[in-house]
Amino acid sequence: MKIYYTQNKKIIKVLYEKDIFGYDLSTLNPDHSVFEIEEIDPVNKDICIDVTRTSDKVDKDGLNKYYIENNELHVRDNWEEFIEEYD
């Protein structure tokens, strides 16, 4: 899996290896960095699924659940998805 992220640690795109050839990478900024994680490894399987599931979701502060820092994947403690309530 390739995780594309910005200089401020924000994940902007998550792609499984099987999806890379079908995605137009030219839509991404060349300044984005890439973090790779072995998606086949059983230890990483659940992490990869969760990163994909939550990559476009934020908490009440507008922060994503996962971020990249010092070339490592981190998860925010006590992160809860913000769901806007409509009247």
C-alpha positions as CSV (number, residue, x, y, z in Angstrom):
1,M,0.0,0.0,0.0
2,K,1.2,3.5,-0.8
3,I,0.1,6.4,1.4
4,Y,0.6,9.8,-0.1
5,Y,1.0,12.7,2.4
6,T,1.8,16.3,2.6
7,Q,4.6,18.1,4.4
8,N,2.3,18.9,7.2
9,K,1.8,15.1,7.8
10,K,-1.8,15.0,6.3
11,I,-2.6,11.8,4.3
12,I,-4.2,12.8,1.0
13,K,-4.5,9.5,-0.9
14,V,-4.3,5.8,0.0
15,L,-3.8,3.2,-2.7
16,Y,-3.5,-0.5,-2.5
17,E,-0.9,-2.0,-4.8
18,K,-3.6,-3.4,-7.1
19,D,-5.1,0.0,-7.5
20,I,-2.0,2.0,-8.4
21,F,-2.0,1.1,-12.1
22,G,-5.6,2.2,-12.5
23,Y,-5.1,5.6,-10.7
24,D,-3.9,8.7,-12.5
25,L,-1.0,9.7,-10.3
26,S,-0.6,12.9,-12.2
27,T,-3.5,14.3,-10.2
28,L,-1.3,14.3,-7.2
29,N,1.1,17.1,-6.4
30,P,4.7,16.0,-7.1
31,D,5.7,17.5,-3.7
32,H,3.7,14.8,-1.9
33,S,5.7,12.2,-0.1
34,V,5.0,8.4,-0.2
35,F,4.9,6.1,2.8
36,E,4.8,2.4,1.9
37,I,3.4,-0.3,4.0
38,E,3.4,-4.1,3.2
39,E,-0.3,-4.7,2.9
40,I,0.1,-8.5,2.5
41,D,1.7,-8.9,6.0
42,P,-1.0,-10.3,8.3
43,V,0.1,-7.8,11.0
44,N,-0.6,-4.9,8.7
45,K,-3.8,-6.1,7.1
46,D,-6.2,-4.5,9.7
47,I,-4.2,-1.3,9.8
48,C,-4.4,-1.0,6.0
49,I,-8.1,-1.6,6.0
50,D,-8.6,1.1,8.8
51,V,-6.3,3.6,7.1
52,T,-8.3,3.2,3.9
53,R,-11.7,3.4,5.7
54,T,-10.8,6.5,7.7
55,S,-8.5,8.4,5.3
56,D,-11.2,10.9,4.3
57,K,-12.8,11.3,7.7
58,V,-11.9,13.9,10.4
59,D,-12.5,14.5,14.1
60,K,-14.1,17.6,15.6
61,D,-10.8,19.4,15.2
62,G,-10.5,18.5,11.5
63,L,-7.7,16.0,12.0
64,N,-7.4,12.6,10.4
65,K,-7.1,9.5,12.4
66,Y,-3.7,8.6,10.9
67,Y,-0.8,10.8,10.0
68,I,2.8,10.3,8.9
69,E,5.6,11.7,11.0
70,N,9.4,10.9,10.7
71,N,8.5,8.4,8.0
72,E,6.3,6.4,10.4
73,L,2.5,5.9,10.5
74,H,0.9,7.2,13.7
75,V,-2.7,7.0,15.0
76,R,-4.2,9.8,17.1
77,D,-5.2,8.7,20.6
78,N,-8.9,8.9,21.4
79,W,-9.8,9.9,17.8
80,E,-13.5,9.9,17.1
81,E,-15.0,10.6,13.7
82,F,-17.0,13.9,13.6
83,I,-20.4,13.4,12.2
84,E,-22.3,16.6,11.6
85,E,-25.8,16.6,12.9
86,Y,-28.6,18.0,10.8
87,D,-31.9,19.2,12.1
